Amino acid sequence: MSTTIQSEIAVNPKATGNTLLSLRNVAKSFGRHPVLRDISLEIAEGEFLTILGESGSGKTTLLRIVAGFENATSGEIWMGGERLDSLPPYRRRVNTVFQNYALFPHLTVEENVSYGLRIARLPKEEIAARVEQLLALMKLTPYAQYKPAKISGGQQQRVALARALVNRPRLLLLDEPLSALDANLRRHMQVELKSLQREVGISFVFVTHDQEEAMVMSDRIALLRVGELEQVASPREIYSRPATAYTAQFIGHTNLLRGDVKDGIARCHGLAWRTGLRDGVGWFSLRPENIRVAGGAGSSVRFRGKILRQAFHGATELLQVESTDGLVLSVCLASRQNWQGELDLEFSPADAVPVRESQERN
């Protein structure tokens, strides 16, 4: 990634408060293999930031570096004016919730939550008060004397969260903690976890490969691609205004159009629309839901499409349509029984969002 692109996505983040954590040109290599390259990112007090990326993008490695379980090859990490990466893990006010929760099976829920406080030799009265408060917050009080094997997956996750939060960290790191849950429970826990973060008011850094999960929970999303930041933005912005072709295709579904631009007009097959791009080749992201059945007169881009395939998604259907000159597009329309044959369709020129072409990376 060029220095220009790196600075565009990392400087002046849309933070919700004062900066808590600052990553400055963090890089990590295992032998000759670079895993992270020049990561610069700021996380605000009270922010829910999701590090999103496919397998091998470096997201878990970045989390482990912040936690102190891995050392960066180069770069710095600062928290609240203090150099964090020079401290051992136990001296960082950072706690981690792992994918497998790492609960002690021989201890009760109450004993699991209190474990870190007992190791720190806090007064018994303070331990009892903190544990009682967290059990109540997590709705775990009735299960205080249960062993982990006797409670559900969602309850186990809440125990792991309570054990991390009882230490009063300034930052909580979560490494795909919902991946082991079934689909319905996972959706429920997404809402619950976001609500909890708002209630406790501390910063969460959440790692996932699930883009829908990232969209639901995050204040901002940091999209990693092969160890580099591709884009950092709010869920709404990263979806509606993707910076690159890779972002557009990774976040949701899109039609990626290659257009020849001349005199402010982009042309792709038989389609033409106005654009602010300079003359040359331009790339555009057109979301399926922004293509609609043609209505009255207007400045929309219109075309006729033959339905090739359709997939039912409940309230909507995803159609594959082919224009008269052979361009195949995905179209998302409201569900009905008689989408068939050919349709007159249209989209607004503003919905064809210009994106930078994504280069291959190794």
FIKOL-890379 format. One line per 5 residues: number of its first residue (from 1); for each residue x, y, z of N, C-alpha, C. Coordinates in steps of 0.02 Angstrom, whole numbers, m for minus. Example, Ala and Ser with C-alpha at 12.3 -4.5 7.8 and 13.67 -1.06 7.14 Angstrom:
1) 660,m284,390,615,m225,390,660,m165,390  642,m112,354,684,m53,357,645,2,394
! end
This chain:
1) 42,m60,0,0,0,0,44,62,0  25,112,m39,66,172,m43,60,213,21  110,257,32,109,300,91,47,345,90  27,366,30,m31,411,24,m95,376,48  m105,315,25,m165,277,45,m163,263,119
6) m104,243,145,m98,228,217,m117,289,258  m95,349,238,m110,409,277,m184,427,271  m214,415,214,m285,430,205,m328,391,254  m312,328,265,m356,286,305,m338,285,379  m279,310,398,m258,302,467,m257,367,506
11) m253,424,473,m248,488,507,m318,516,519  m326,548,577,m390,580,595,m449,532,591  m448,476,628,m504,430,627,m566,463,656  m624,436,636,m687,463,662,m699,435,732  m661,460,779,m663,435,847,m721,467,885
16) m743,431,938,m798,456,978,m774,491,1041  m709,498,1050,m682,531,1109,m608,538,1103  m573,547,1160,m501,554,1159,m469,488,1140  m410,492,1109,m374,432,1088,m351,392,1149  m367,327,1150,m344,282,1203,m282,244,1181
21) m285,214,1122,m231,171,1098,m207,197,1031  m141,200,1023,m111,224,961,m60,173,936  m72,145,877,m25,100,845,13,140,792  79,139,796,120,181,752,168,138,712  151,130,649,195,93,602,215,24,628
26) 165,m12,653,178,m79,681,186,m129,624  240,m168,628,253,m221,579,273,m284,616  258,m341,584,277,m405,614,294,m455,559  352,m487,567,373,m539,521,390,m602,560  373,m659,531,396,m723,558,449,m749,509
31) 512,m744,530,566,m759,483,566,m708,427  564,m732,366,562,m687,308,491,m672,284  443,m698,321,373,m690,300,340,m632,337  325,m576,303,291,m520,336,217,m536,348  194,m525,408,123,m538,426,85,m472,433
36) 118,m422,460,89,m354,466,139,m304,438  112,m254,402,156,m205,371,132,m134,385  171,m99,426,161,m27,434,90,m9,456  65,m40,510,m3,m27,534,m2,34,579  m38,86,559,m48,146,600,m122,156,610
41) m143,159,673,m214,159,689,m225,189,758  m277,229,765,m294,256,831,m363,231,852  m370,214,916,m432,189,944,m453,236,999  m515,258,998,m539,308,1045,m564,277,1110  m565,318,1162,m596,297,1226,m669,280,1212
46) m690,221,1237,m760,202,1230,m781,178,1161  m733,165,1117,m750,146,1048,m754,70,1042  m798,47,999,m802,m23,980,m774,m28,909  m711,m51,905,m677,m57,841,m671,m130,823  m689,m147,762,m682,m216,738,m626,m220,688
51) m580,m268,699,m528,m283,650,m555,m341,608  m568,m327,545,m601,m374,500,m552,m396,446  m555,m459,429,m512,m483,375,m519,m557,365  m499,m580,306,m503,m652,293,m446,m688,328  m448,m754,327,m395,m793,360,m328,m775,330
56) m279,m766,375,m212,m749,352,m199,m675,342  m248,m633,358,m240,m561,348,m198,m528,402  m188,m563,459,m147,m536,513,m185,m508,572  m251,m517,573,m292,m484,624,m278,m512,695  m273,m577,702,m259,m606,768,m188,m589,790
61) m141,m588,744,m72,m569,762,m71,m497,789  m109,m452,758,m111,m383,781,m140,m380,851  m192,m419,864,m223,m421,931,m173,m447,982  m136,m498,966,m87,m527,1012,m30,m479,1027  m12,m438,979,40,m388,990,16,m335,1040
66) m47,m313,1033,m75,m265,1080,m79,m295,1150  m98,m359,1154,m104,m392,1219,m36,m406,1250  17,m409,1210,83,m424,1235,104,m496,1228  63,m537,1193,80,m607,1183,128,m617,1124  134,m566,1082,184,m566,1028,219,m499,1030
71) 282,m498,1007,319,m435,1001,319,m412,928  307,m348,918,311,m320,850,384,m320,827  394,m329,762,461,m325,734,484,m252,733  438,m207,721,453,m135,723,389,m97,738  396,m33,754,339,9,770,329,17,845
76) 280,57,863,266,73,933,191,68,947  175,54,1011,106,55,1034,103,98,1097  58,146,1097,50,191,1154,m21,187,1180  m27,192,1246,m94,195,1278,m93,251,1329  m137,300,1318,m144,355,1365,m79,390,1382
81) m36,400,1332,27,434,1344,83,391,1369  72,325,1376,123,279,1400,140,228,1346  204,215,1338,227,166,1289,205,96,1313  160,64,1276,130,1,1298,173,m59,1280  204,m58,1221,238,m118,1197,303,m133,1235
86) 324,m88,1279,383,m102,1321,364,m135,1387  298,m143,1399,275,m173,1462,258,m246,1452  269,m288,1504,247,m358,1499,171,m361,1501  141,m416,1477,67,m420,1473,32,m405,1539  59,m430,1595,23,m422,1659,23,m350,1684
91) 64,m307,1655,64,m237,1676,24,m193,1628  m4,m221,1577,m45,m183,1530,m118,m186,1555  m153,m131,1554,m224,m131,1574,m266,m153,1513  m248,m212,1490,m279,m242,1431,m297,m313,1448  m359,m334,1436,m379,m403,1447,m404,m432,1382
96) m400,m498,1376,m418,m532,1314,m470,m586,1328  m522,m589,1284,m570,m645,1284,m555,m686,1222  m537,m750,1234,m516,m793,1179,m575,m829,1147  m561,m857,1089,m612,m893,1051,m641,m951,1090  m599,m986,1129,m624,m1045,1166,m641,m1029,1239
101) m640,m964,1256,m657,m938,1323,m606,m954,1377  m572,m1013,1373,m519,m1032,1420,m542,m1029,1493  m603,m1054,1506,m628,m1058,1574,m597,m1118,1610  m590,m1113,1675,m565,m1169,1715,m623,m1217,1729  m621,m1278,1702,m679,m1322,1708,m692,m1345,1780
106) m641,m1345,1823,m649,m1370,1891,m672,m1315,1940  m676,m1253,1915,m698,m1197,1957,m770,m1178,1941  m805,m1151,1990,m873,m1127,1978,m870,m1062,1939  m928,m1039,1917,m934,m975,1882,m905,m919,1925  m924,m918,1988,m900,m866,2034,m824,m870,2042
111) m797,m930,2048,m725,m938,2057,m686,m920,1993  m715,m935,1935,m684,m914,1872,m679,m838,1868  m733,m805,1885,m734,m731,1880,m686,m700,1930  m680,m729,1988,m638,m698,2041,m564,m717,2036  m548,m763,1990,m480,m792,1989,m425,m738,1985
116) m431,m693,1938,m379,m642,1930,m371,m597,1990  m426,m582,2023,m424,m539,2082,m391,m575,2140  m404,m641,2145,m372,m679,2199,m297,m685,2188  m276,m694,2125,m205,m697,2109,m171,m631,2127  m207,m576,2115,m180,m509,2131,m183,m494,2206
121) m212,m540,2246,m216,m534,2319,m254,m471,2341  m308,m457,2307,m351,m402,2330,m387,m422,2393  m410,m374,2433,m448,m391,2494,m511,m431,2476  m528,m479,2520,m585,m522,2506,m649,m483,2497  m658,m429,2536,m719,m390,2531,m725,m357,2462
126) m668,m332,2436,m669,m300,2370,m681,m352,2315  m650,m410,2322,m661,m463,2273,m735,m482,2271  m765,m492,2329,m836,m512,2332,m880,m459,2300  m866,m395,2315,m907,m341,2288,m902,m337,2212  m840,m342,2186,m830,m338,2113,m863,m396,2077
131) m853,m456,2104,m881,m515,2073,m958,m512,2073  m986,m493,2129,m1059,m487,2134,m1086,m438,2082  m1050,m382,2074,m1071,m331,2025,m1069,m358,1954  m1015,m394,1936,m1009,m420,1868,m1058,m477,1854  m1069,m520,1904,m1118,m574,1894,m1187,m546,1882
136) m1204,m493,1918,m1269,m461,1908,m1274,m429,1840  m1220,m394,1819,m1219,m361,1754,m1227,m411,1698  m1197,m470,1705,m1200,m521,1653,m1259,m569,1661  m1302,m555,1710,m1360,m598,1722,m1338,m670,1737  m1286,m676,1777,m1258,m741,1794,m1267,m759,1868
141) m1297,m715,1907,m1303,m727,1979,m1334,m796,1996  m1387,m817,1960,m1416,m883,1976,m1369,m942,1962  m1316,m929,1922,m1271,m984,1902,m1203,m979,1937  m1199,m940,1989,m1134,m926,2021,m1099,m989,2044  m1136,m1040,2065,m1105,m1101,2092,m1103,m1158,2042
146) m1120,m1143,1979,m1118,m1194,1927,m1047,m1200,1899  m1029,m1260,1876,m967,m1269,1838,m982,m1252,1764  m931,m1233,1726,m941,m1213,1655,m978,m1266,1613  m965,m1330,1626,m998,m1383,1587,m1073,m1384,1596  m1098,m1353,1650,m1169,m1355,1666,m1208,m1295,1640
151) m1174,m1249,1604,m1209,m1190,1578,m1202,m1188,1502  m1243,m1147,1469,m1245,m1145,1396,m1184,m1108,1368  m1176,m1113,1301,m1122,m1079,1267,m1125,m1003,1276  m1185,m975,1272,m1193,m903,1281,m1176,m882,1352  m1194,m924,1401,m1178,m909,1471,m1102,m915,1483
156) m1071,m963,1452,m998,m970,1457,m963,m908,1430  m990,m883,1375,m959,m823,1347,m965,m764,1394  m1022,m759,1428,m1031,m704,1476,m985,m713,1537  m972,m775,1556,m924,m787,1611,m855,m762,1590  m834,m779,1529,m769,m756,1504,m765,m680,1503
161) m819,m647,1483,m821,m574,1482,m817,m546,1553  m855,m577,1598,m854,m553,1668,m785,m561,1698  m751,m616,1684,m684,m628,1710,m635,m575,1684  m644,m554,1621,m601,m503,1593,m616,m434,1621  m681,m419,1628,m702,m351,1649,m692,m339,1723
166) m692,m392,1763,m686,m383,1836,m619,m352,1855  m570,m359,1811,m503,m330,1823,m500,m256,1804  m556,m230,1778,m562,m159,1760,m508,m137,1711  m504,m171,1653,m456,m150,1602,m478,m86,1569  m432,m52,1537,m449,7,1497,m468,m14,1426
171) m447,m74,1407,m458,m99,1339,m472,m174,1343  m525,m196,1308,m542,m267,1305,m533,m291,1234  m494,m344,1226,m481,m374,1161,m522,m438,1156  m555,m448,1099,m598,m507,1090,m579,m541,1025  m555,m603,1030,m531,m640,972,m584,m690,949
176) m627,m669,904,m681,m709,876,m718,m748,930  m743,m714,982,m774,m750,1038,m842,m779,1023  m873,m762,966,m939,m788,950,m938,m845,900  m879,m863,876,m876,m910,820,m901,m980,837  m898,m999,901,m919,m1066,921,m994,m1072,934
181) m1030,m1016,930,m1101,m1017,946,m1142,m1032,883  m1203,m1061,893,m1247,m1072,836,m1274,m1006,810  m1303,m1007,751,m1321,m945,715,m1368,m900,755  m1421,m929,783,m1469,m888,820,m1439,m858,883  m1401,m898,921,m1370,m873,982,m1317,m821,964
186) m1283,m832,910,m1231,m784,888,m1262,m716,874  m1318,m715,839,m1351,m650,825,m1374,m617,890  m1400,m657,936,m1421,m629,1001,m1362,m600,1039  m1306,m636,1039,m1248,m613,1077,m1215,m553,1045  m1222,m544,980,m1197,m483,947,m1230,m421,977
191) m1296,m424,982,m1333,m367,1010,m1316,m358,1084  m1312,m414,1120,m1298,m412,1192,m1228,m384,1206  m1179,m405,1166,m1111,m382,1176,m1104,m308,1161  m1137,m285,1109,m1135,m214,1093,m1167,m173,1149  m1224,m197,1175,m1258,m163,1230,m1213,m162,1292
196) m1180,m218,1306,m1135,m221,1364,m1078,m171,1357  m1049,m165,1297,m994,m119,1287,m1017,m47,1301  m1076,m30,1279,m1103,36,1293,m1113,47,1368  m1134,m6,1402,m1148,1,1474,m1084,9,1515  m1033,m31,1500,m971,m26,1540,m927,31,1517
201) m935,53,1454,m903,114,1431,m829,109,1416  m801,48,1410,m730,43,1393,m722,24,1320  m662,32,1294,m649,18,1224,m645,m57,1212  m677,m80,1158,m674,m149,1137,m639,m152,1069  m593,m198,1062,m565,m214,996,m584,m286,982
206) m623,m296,930,m655,m360,915,m627,m386,849  m604,m447,848,m577,m478,788,m627,m527,759  m639,m522,694,m684,m570,661,m669,m573,586  m690,m627,554,m687,m632,481,m757,m623,452  m807,m615,496,m878,m612,476,m897,m539,464
211) m906,m519,401,m920,m449,386,m988,m427,411  m1038,m472,413,m1103,m453,440,m1098,m438,514  m1060,m478,551,m1049,m467,622,m1016,m399,633  m966,m383,593,m931,m319,598,m979,m261,586  m1023,m268,537,m1069,m214,520,m1119,m201,577
216) m1141,m253,610,m1192,m247,662,m1164,m215,725  m1101,m231,743,m1076,m215,809,m1032,m152,814  m1001,m132,760,m944,m86,765,m962,m12,761  m922,29,795,m921,100,782,m879,113,719  m823,78,714,m782,81,654,m756,11,638
221) m740,0,575,m711,m62,551,m643,m47,522  m593,m86,543,m526,m83,513,m518,m146,471  m521,m139,405,m516,m196,360,m443,m210,343  m420,m270,362,m352,m291,347,m351,m335,285  m299,m323,244,m290,m366,186,m216,m383,179
226) m200,m446,188,m132,m470,183,m84,m426,223  m104,m412,286,m60,m377,332,m59,m302,326  m102,m273,283,m104,m200,276,m176,m176,285  m182,m114,309,m249,m85,316,m275,m64,248  m331,m90,230,m363,m73,166,m407,m12,173
231) m446,m9,227,m489,49,241,m511,47,314  m517,105,344,m544,112,412,m600,163,409  m660,142,428,m718,187,423,m776,158,463  m829,197,471,m890,172,503,m921,119,458  m962,74,486,m996,24,445,m1035,54,387
236) m1070,108,400,m1110,139,346,m1065,166,291  m1010,198,311,m966,228,261,m928,175,221  m904,124,256,m864,73,222,m907,33,174  m973,29,187,m1019,m6,142,m1039,38,84  m1059,100,99,m1087,143,46,m1033,180,7
241) m973,191,38,m919,226,4,m854,186,10  m852,125,m16,m790,86,m13,m733,122,m50  m673,119,m21,m617,154,m51,m586,115,m109  m589,49,m104,m556,7,m154,m603,m48,m179  m584,m77,m235,m623,m132,m262,m625,m191,m214
246) m570,m204,m179,m568,m259,m131,m618,m247,m75  m620,m186,m47,m668,m170,6,m739,m180,m18  m754,m155,m77,m822,m160,m105,m844,m233,m111  m798,m276,m131,m816,m347,m140,m816,m386,m75  m774,m366,m27,m771,m402,37,m830,m384,82
251) m850,m321,82,m905,m297,125,m970,m302,86  m1009,m354,97,m1072,m361,63,m1063,m385,m9  m1117,m379,m49,m1116,m398,m119,m1113,m335,m161  m1079,m338,m218,m1077,m280,m262,m1067,m303,m334  m1084,m258,m380,m1066,m265,m450,m1006,m220,m462
256) m949,m250,m479,m889,m211,m492,m885,m198,m568  m892,m134,m586,m895,m116,m656,m830,m82,m678  m804,m102,m734,m746,m69,m765,m772,m24,m820  m761,41,m812,m787,89,m860,m732,128,m895  m742,144,m957,m696,189,m993,m724,260,m986
261) m684,304,m956,m705,372,m941,m677,420,m992  m721,461,m1020,m700,514,m1067,m748,572,m1062  m719,631,m1052,m758,694,m1047,m814,689,m994  m797,658,m937,m845,655,m882,m899,603,m890  m894,559,m939,m943,505,m950,m908,438,m944
266) m935,394,m901,m910,326,m894,m953,279,m937  m921,235,m973,m958,187,m1016,m935,116,m999  m984,73,m986,m972,3,m972,m1024,m38,m1010  m1001,m75,m1061,m1047,m108,m1108,m1094,m55,m1136  m1159,m64,m1130,m1205,m15,m1157,m1227,38,m1107
271) m1200,36,m1047,m1219,83,m994,m1174,145,m997  m1202,203,m982,m1163,265,m980,m1191,310,m925  m1145,341,m887,m1167,387,m834,m1113,439,m821  m1134,494,m792,m1087,549,m777,m1045,532,m717  m982,554,m718,m936,542,m662,m886,599,m657
276) m858,607,m598,m807,659,m588,m737,634,m600  m729,571,m622,m662,544,m634,m630,574,m696  m563,573,m696,m527,594,m756,m532,542,m811  m513,563,m871,m514,516,m928,m468,457,m915  m491,399,m937,m453,337,m928,m498,281,m905
281) m469,230,m876,m507,173,m850,m529,188,m778  m592,179,m763,m618,188,m695,m654,126,m671  m651,115,m605,m686,59,m574,m742,85,m529  m799,51,m530,m858,75,m495,m891,16,m458  m915,31,m397,m953,m18,m358,m1027,1,m361
286) m1067,m46,m384,m1139,m36,m388,m1174,m91,m349  m1202,m73,m291,m1235,m122,m248,m1299,m149,m280  m1313,m214,m272,m1373,m244,m303,m1438,m209,m283  m1442,m186,m220,m1504,m155,m197,m1515,m86,m227  m1463,m57,m258,m1470,9,m290,m1493,4,m362
291) m1503,m56,m386,m1534,m66,m452,m1607,m82,m440  m1651,m48,m474,m1722,m55,m461,m1761,m61,m527  m1824,m81,m520,m1867,m83,m579,m1878,m12,m603  m1872,0,m668,m1875,67,m696,m1944,98,m684  m1942,163,m666,m2004,200,m653,m2017,252,m707
296) m2032,314,m684,m2048,368,m731,m1985,399,m759  m1993,459,m788,m1938,495,m818,m1889,519,m765  m1827,528,m784,m1776,552,m737,m1707,544,m767  m1657,554,m725,m1588,551,m749,m1555,484,m736  m1595,433,m720,m1567,367,m704,m1538,334,m766
301) m1493,286,m753,m1464,245,m806,m1510,185,m815  m1538,177,m875,m1587,124,m886,m1560,70,m932  m1584,9,m920,m1565,m46,m964,m1617,m101,m956  m1618,m146,m1005,m1663,m203,m1002,m1622,m265,m987  m1647,m306,m940,m1610,m365,m920,m1652,m428,m920
306) m1621,m482,m941,m1654,m548,m941,m1633,m585,m877  m1682,m612,m841,m1668,m647,m779,m1637,m715,m794  m1577,m726,m769,m1542,m790,m778,m1554,m836,m719  m1548,m810,m658,m1556,m849,m596,m1586,m805,m543  m1616,m836,m493,m1640,m799,m435,m1635,m841,m372
311) m1620,m807,m317,m1613,m841,m252,m1658,m806,m202  m1698,m845,m167,m1746,m818,m119,m1711,m804,m53  m1718,m743,m26,m1687,m724,38,m1739,m697,87  m1799,m724,85,m1851,m700,131,m1885,m639,102  m1870,m580,131,m1903,m518,109,m1876,m495,41
316) m1819,m520,20,m1790,m499,m43,m1770,m560,m85  m1758,m547,m149,m1732,m598,m194,m1672,m569,m230  m1620,m610,m237,m1560,m589,m274,m1564,m619,m343  m1569,m575,m393,m1574,m596,m463,m1508,m587,m499  m1493,m632,m544,m1439,m622,m592,m1472,m605,m658
321) m1457,m546,m684,m1488,m524,m747,m1434,m509,m798  m1450,m520,m861,m1404,m506,m916,m1432,m453,m960  m1394,m399,m971,m1417,m345,m1014,m1414,m368,m1087  m1443,m329,m1131,m1447,m348,m1202,m1378,m354,m1235  m1327,m321,m1205,m1260,m325,m1234,m1214,m371,m1193
326) m1243,m413,m1150,m1205,m466,m1118,m1177,m452,m1049  m1190,m393,m1020,m1166,m377,m953,m1211,m411,m901  m1181,m451,m856,m1219,m487,m805,m1213,m449,m739  m1270,m433,m708,m1272,m395,m646,m1314,m430,m594  m1296,m420,m530,m1337,m443,m475,m1386,m388,m456
331) m1449,m406,m446,m1502,m358,m430,m1540,m383,m370  m1550,m341,m320,m1588,m360,m261,m1655,m325,m262  m1709,m364,m264,m1777,m336,m267,m1820,m368,m214  m1876,m335,m198,m1923,m363,m150,m1950,m429,m176  m1961,m476,m130,m1984,m543,m150,m2054,m540,m179
336) m2063,m578,m232,m2130,m589,m261,m2126,m653,m302  m2184,m679,m322,m2184,m744,m355,m2170,m741,m430  m2178,m684,m460,m2175,m683,m533,m2118,m641,m562  m2059,m642,m528,m2000,m612,m560,m1976,m662,m613  m1989,m648,m675,m1968,m694,m728,m1964,m656,m794
341) m1932,m687,m843,m1927,m656,m908,m1878,m598,m909  m1899,m541,m935,m1857,m482,m940,m1885,m425,m899  m1840,m381,m875,m1861,m324,m834,m1827,m261,m861  m1863,m205,m856,m1834,m139,m868,m1807,m114,m801  m1743,m101,m798,m1709,m84,m736,m1674,m17,m741
346) m1656,11,m683,m1620,76,m682,m1581,83,m618  m1531,129,m620,m1495,149,m560,m1474,221,m567  m1461,252,m511,m1439,321,m511,m1364,325,m524  m1340,373,m563,m1267,380,m572,m1229,387,m507  m1260,417,m456,m1227,426,m391,m1216,359,m356
351) m1253,307,m375,m1246,242,m343,m1189,201,m374  m1161,225,m430,m1101,193,m458,m1041,227,m426  m1018,200,m370,m968,233,m328,m898,218,m355  m859,269,m371,m790,257,m395,m747,226,m340  m708,176,m358,m662,142,m311,m594,136,m344
356) m541,132,m302,m475,120,m329,m468,45,m346  m433,32,m400,m421,m37,m419,m376,m69,m368  m392,m130,m347,m352,m166,m297,m297,m204,m331  m235,m192,m308,m177,m226,m335,m166,m292,m300  m139,m340,m335,m122,m404,m304,m65,m394,m254
361) m71,m429,m197,m19,m424,m145,4,m494,m126  66,m497,m107,94,m561,m83,112,m555,m9
! end
